[in-house]
Amino acid sequence: MRGAAAIGPGTGTGTAVRVERVSKVFGRGEAAVQALKGVDFEARQGELLMIVGPSGCGKTTLLSVIAGTLEFNDGNVTVFGAGLHGMTRSEVTAFRGRHIGFIFQSFNLVPTLSAVENVSIPLLINGVARREAEARSRAMLEKVGLVGRGGDTPLQLSGGQQQRVAIARALVHEPSLVICDEPTSALDRENGRRVMELMHEVARAPGRCVIVVTHDSRIFRFADRMAEMDDGRVARVHETHETYEAGDH
């Protein structure tokens, strides 16, 4: 893999993600919209970084670029030493399957599969035997509070339960980087707390990082740092959630 480097505990200088001068334009000509305008920022190993800002400022676009699910026009993105900008699309896909977990706001569950089968997908893609994959998936479903619901399909689950299945799927293959788009948007306070405590635990593991886009002020206290976006750029990074919440937004 041309853009890849070894991934694991202690990789690099403590930087998990480095974004340098990244731009993304949707459309062409007069219809072109510049969603990202030379974004620069870093996320550190061992931290839970939250990205906040008004709707339409580029948060989800930035997440998708970091996750490798969206190509960008200019700049560099490096994830645990691997330069996504130096990879082919097939290499990015393979890298993402091994090292990145993405929690989509829209869940993106396969409606015909059970919860266990949905959660097993990343493991099966990575060559884990089905029996082991399903055992690990049931254990992860228990961690997110879905004991006994592994056989249910998405249509048999509430929105909050579907969200927790999506979270379990993103975590089950123990990725180095977990990227979350509004992970608590469909959850009540108690389940939101449970999920964020799990995310914080994941972020603290050696060689890991969690990046969360959110509007949910209830979970700001779980952030180690907060990056504030505005008009396609990271305007400032707050070293604690208290400094962000004390500011004028």
Secondary structure, 3 states (H helix, E strand, C coil): CCCCCCCCCCCCCCEEEEEEEEEEEECCHHHCEEEEEEEEEEEECCCEEEEECCCCCCHHHHHHHHHCCCCCCEEEEEECCEEHHHCCHHHHHHHHHHHEEEECCCCCCCCCCCHHHHHHHHHHHCCCCHHHHHHHHHHHHHHCCCCCCCCCCHHHCCHHHHHHHHHHHHHCCCCCEEEEECCCCCCCHHHHHHHHHHHHHHHHCCCCEEEEECCCHHHHHHCCEEEEEECCEEEEEECCHHHHHCCCC
